[in-house]
Amino acid sequence: MDSATGSSSAASQSESYEIVVVGGGVAGCFAAATAADQGADVVQIERKSEAKAGHIACGDAMKSPTDPDLYPGPIDMTAIAATDDVLIDGNIDQIEWWDEDIGVKKVLPYDSGSNVVDRYEFGRELLRQTATLGVDQEFNTVVNGVVQGEQVEGVEAVRDGRPVTYHADLVIDAGGSLSTVMAAVDFDELAAAPETTFEEPQYRQFGSAYREVLVTPEDVPYDNALVGKPLEELGYVWYFPRTAREINVGLGFQMSEEPVELVDRLREDIRDRPEYQGAEHAEVDGTADKLGAALGLRRPLDSMVAPGYITVGCNAGATHPISGKGIRGAAVTGFSAGKHGARAVREDEDGFVSEADLWPHNYFVYVEHGLGTTIASKDPYNVAAANAGMENVRAAVALLPETEIADVVSSAEDSFGITNAVDLASGVLRNAVDLYRNDVFEQLDTSKRAVLATLGDFVQTRIYADRLERHYANYPETREEFFEWRDTRDALDAALDEQIGIPARDSKY
Ligand SMILES: Cc1cc2nc3c(=O)[nH]c(=O)nc-3n(C[C@H](O)[C@H](O)[C@H](O)COP(=O)(O)OP(=O)(O)OC[C@H]3O[C@@H](n4cnc5c(N)ncnc54)[C@H](O)[C@@H]3O)c2cc1C
């Protein structure tokens, strides 16, 4: 910290740092630790108490925690993963999809290196390492406003009941989904010609989710699997076993759909399951371990930077938990903001940290690392699935043979090869006969024609997903080229909408 003014009895205190990081979650820790490691003077602000910080709503499923490409930067993930309290289950090797109402169970192999962690202990280890790397940490401190002129210049906060202003050259907003910090910035008033590139998200880009950690009296039979089950809206219920008797159970859905009463719906789901009879809540810091939150479920923001400001993690939409990228999306974007933010501040000569100065953050996320591109290019499936309706998505999944599910949604080719088509068709036919025999189409209140149309839309969607992937992989290296790049992307969106018949009201989220 460069300076502190005001006395302890004064109404408002003022402190100055090079970088203020708001949020003590994964993105905040990776950002603060990386910036400090690069030599910046950093404060990390967290609204929770020191004891409760690290307690985050999360399904606890984490892919390959020791892979440095997935968790880059100075945080020592190998040491964290070696901590017994953090890494609970090293045993997950499959994903199971149970659609019990229609008698469907799909079992897909899941790469080794996927784990379920104790999210609270993991969060606490991250905070400890971040402090060790030289970051000042302020707990019980709630950011409730920003200081801004031509750029964002700091944040207003209340620390232990007293107002404090933190001045900084750069604010990294890691406040989680729908951050109140971002909401406080007036982006139109920042100096960025012809307009700011920063994309202010809408609520439809997020999901809503809730989870509890339950301790069961007996071992569950699926302790090596991440189990998913359909919800009536676009989303799913999960059972993620931390151990054979400690299960993270939860559910989430996309906010573009009708709201689901999450807690009641979860109760309804587990009420009659034998393994949860007599189960009790695990405790965290003396209270039952249950939490809900919004989360990023759609594509990352087109641009995450504005003058003096970068947003990361869930708030930047750079997290997609359904495809295992929630925690690591926060890690990658946090790392990038810390690294490129510290450099922009260090090299700044005109006292103005512009969008162009911060642009390497966007470029890293989309091109140099590429996680942003991976998440963004899968988003057409969210669009297509929401358009098809959950009944058709469920029937389509039931029709698809397990081995071909990945082919339909993950090929890098622009056209669907003849061999794939023949394999797929024969598998679909086989499953269709079974579904007929079991009256599945009637149960789901849909028709074979509608479900086949949905499958056709998914194949078309895959072609657009591949095109989008190539477009995002060409994300502009400089800010000047951004506007043209965005126009082309918008044209690709419009083409997908037309191809699969997205109504105008749903075409832009
Ligand atoms: C129910 C649920 C289940 C999930 N399951 C998984 C999963 O199984 N696997 C996976 O990879 N991902 C999962 N995710 C997503 C994952 O948890 C998030 O992507 C990740 O935690 C995002 O990290 P973050 O640092 O961006 O935000 P957060 O973890 O939300 O951290 C934000 C921090 O900022 C603090 N903060 C917010 N506002 C202020 C303020 N005004 N002042 C001071 N501090 C503030 C908060 O207290 C919090 O500590 C799940 C999310 C939810 C909600």
The ligand as an SDF file (V2000), in Angstrom:
LIG
                    3D

 53 58  0  0  0  0  0  0  0  0999 V2000
  -24.3960  -24.3880   -7.1600 C   0  0  0  0  0  0  0  0  0  0  0  0
  -23.1720  -24.2860   -8.0330 C   0  0  0  0  0  0  0  0  0  0  0  0
  -22.5070  -25.4520   -8.4020 C   0  0  0  0  0  0  0  0  0  0  0  0
  -21.3440  -25.3860   -9.1810 C   0  0  0  0  0  0  0  0  0  0  0  0
  -20.6750  -26.5450   -9.4840 N   0  0  0  0  0  0  0  0  0  0  0  0
  -19.4680  -26.4860  -10.1000 C   0  0  0  0  0  0  0  0  0  0  0  0
  -18.6840  -27.6570  -10.2860 C   0  0  0  0  0  0  0  0  0  0  0  0
  -19.0550  -28.7510   -9.8650 O   0  0  0  0  0  0  0  0  0  0  0  0
  -17.4940  -27.5400  -10.9320 N   0  0  0  0  0  0  0  0  0  0  0  0
  -17.0300  -26.3420  -11.3880 C   0  0  0  0  0  0  0  0  0  0  0  0
  -15.9260  -26.2930  -11.9640 O   0  0  0  0  0  0  0  0  0  0  0  0
  -17.7490  -25.2190  -11.2070 N   0  0  0  0  0  0  0  0  0  0  0  0
  -18.9440  -25.2580  -10.5670 C   0  0  0  0  0  0  0  0  0  0  0  0
  -19.6700  -24.1110  -10.3490 N   0  0  0  0  0  0  0  0  0  0  0  0
  -19.1430  -22.8560  -10.8660 C   0  0  0  0  0  0  0  0  0  0  0  0
  -17.9970  -22.3590  -10.0040 C   0  0  0  0  0  0  0  0  0  0  0  0
  -18.3330  -22.4420   -8.6470 O   0  0  0  0  0  0  0  0  0  0  0  0
  -17.7550  -20.9210  -10.4000 C   0  0  0  0  0  0  0  0  0  0  0  0
  -17.5170  -20.8860  -11.7770 O   0  0  0  0  0  0  0  0  0  0  0  0
  -16.5550  -20.3530   -9.6790 C   0  0  0  0  0  0  0  0  0  0  0  0
  -16.7090  -20.4380   -8.2630 O   0  0  0  0  0  0  0  0  0  0  0  0
  -16.4320  -18.8920  -10.0560 C   0  0  0  0  0  0  0  0  0  0  0  0
  -15.4120  -18.3260   -9.3120 O   0  0  0  0  0  0  0  0  0  0  0  0
  -15.3380  -16.7680   -9.1470 P   0  0  0  0  0  0  0  0  0  0  0  0
  -14.0720  -16.5230   -8.4080 O   0  0  0  0  0  0  0  0  0  0  0  0
  -15.5420  -16.1120  -10.4560 O   0  0  0  0  0  0  0  0  0  0  0  0
  -16.5930  -16.3470   -8.2650 O   0  0  0  0  0  0  0  0  0  0  0  0
  -16.9990  -16.7570   -6.7970 P   0  0  0  0  0  0  0  0  0  0  0  0
  -16.4760  -18.0770   -6.4350 O   0  0  0  0  0  0  0  0  0  0  0  0
  -18.4620  -16.5170   -6.6760 O   0  0  0  0  0  0  0  0  0  0  0  0
  -16.2400  -15.6710   -5.8810 O   0  0  0  0  0  0  0  0  0  0  0  0
  -16.6750  -14.3380   -5.7680 C   0  0  0  0  0  0  0  0  0  0  0  0
  -16.2150  -13.8010   -4.4120 C   0  0  0  0  0  0  0  0  0  0  0  0
  -16.4290  -12.3920   -4.3950 O   0  0  0  0  0  0  0  0  0  0  0  0
  -16.9910  -12.0280   -3.1470 C   0  0  0  0  0  0  0  0  0  0  0  0
  -17.7590  -10.8080   -3.3870 N   0  0  0  0  0  0  0  0  0  0  0  0
  -18.8290  -10.6710   -4.2170 C   0  0  0  0  0  0  0  0  0  0  0  0
  -19.2720   -9.4070   -4.2120 N   0  0  0  0  0  0  0  0  0  0  0  0
  -18.4710   -8.7270   -3.3630 C   0  0  0  0  0  0  0  0  0  0  0  0
  -18.4620   -7.3720   -2.9350 C   0  0  0  0  0  0  0  0  0  0  0  0
  -19.3480   -6.4820   -3.3810 N   0  0  0  0  0  0  0  0  0  0  0  0
  -17.5090   -6.9920   -2.0440 N   0  0  0  0  0  0  0  0  0  0  0  0
  -16.5850   -7.8980   -1.5990 C   0  0  0  0  0  0  0  0  0  0  0  0
  -16.5720   -9.1990   -1.9730 N   0  0  0  0  0  0  0  0  0  0  0  0
  -17.4990   -9.6050   -2.8410 C   0  0  0  0  0  0  0  0  0  0  0  0
  -17.8640  -13.2200   -2.7730 C   0  0  0  0  0  0  0  0  0  0  0  0
  -18.1180  -13.2620   -1.3830 O   0  0  0  0  0  0  0  0  0  0  0  0
  -17.0010  -14.3770   -3.2600 C   0  0  0  0  0  0  0  0  0  0  0  0
  -16.1130  -14.8240   -2.2560 O   0  0  0  0  0  0  0  0  0  0  0  0
  -20.8500  -24.1370   -9.6030 C   0  0  0  0  0  0  0  0  0  0  0  0
  -21.5320  -22.9560   -9.2560 C   0  0  0  0  0  0  0  0  0  0  0  0
  -22.6900  -23.0260   -8.4730 C   0  0  0  0  0  0  0  0  0  0  0  0
  -23.3950  -21.7530   -8.0920 C   0  0  0  0  0  0  0  0  0  0  0  0
  1  2  1  0
  2  3  1  0
  2 52  2  0
  3  4  2  0
  4  5  1  0
  4 50  1  0
  5  6  2  0
  6  7  1  0
  6 13  1  0
  7  8  2  0
  7  9  1  0
  9 10  1  0
 10 11  2  0
 10 12  1  0
 12 13  2  0
 13 14  1  0
 14 15  1  0
 14 50  1  0
 15 16  1  0
 16 17  1  0
 16 18  1  0
 18 19  1  0
 18 20  1  0
 20 21  1  0
 20 22  1  0
 22 23  1  0
 23 24  1  0
 24 25  2  0
 24 26  1  0
 24 27  1  0
 27 28  1  0
 28 29  2  0
 28 30  1  0
 28 31  1  0
 31 32  1  0
 32 33  1  0
 33 34  1  0
 33 48  1  0
 34 35  1  0
 35 36  1  0
 35 46  1  0
 36 37  1  0
 36 45  1  0
 37 38  2  0
 38 39  1  0
 39 40  1  0
 39 45  2  0
 40 41  1  0
 40 42  2  0
 42 43  1  0
 43 44  2  0
 44 45  1  0
 46 47  1  0
 46 48  1  0
 48 49  1  0
 50 51  2  0
 51 52  1  0
 52 53  1  0
M  END
$$$$
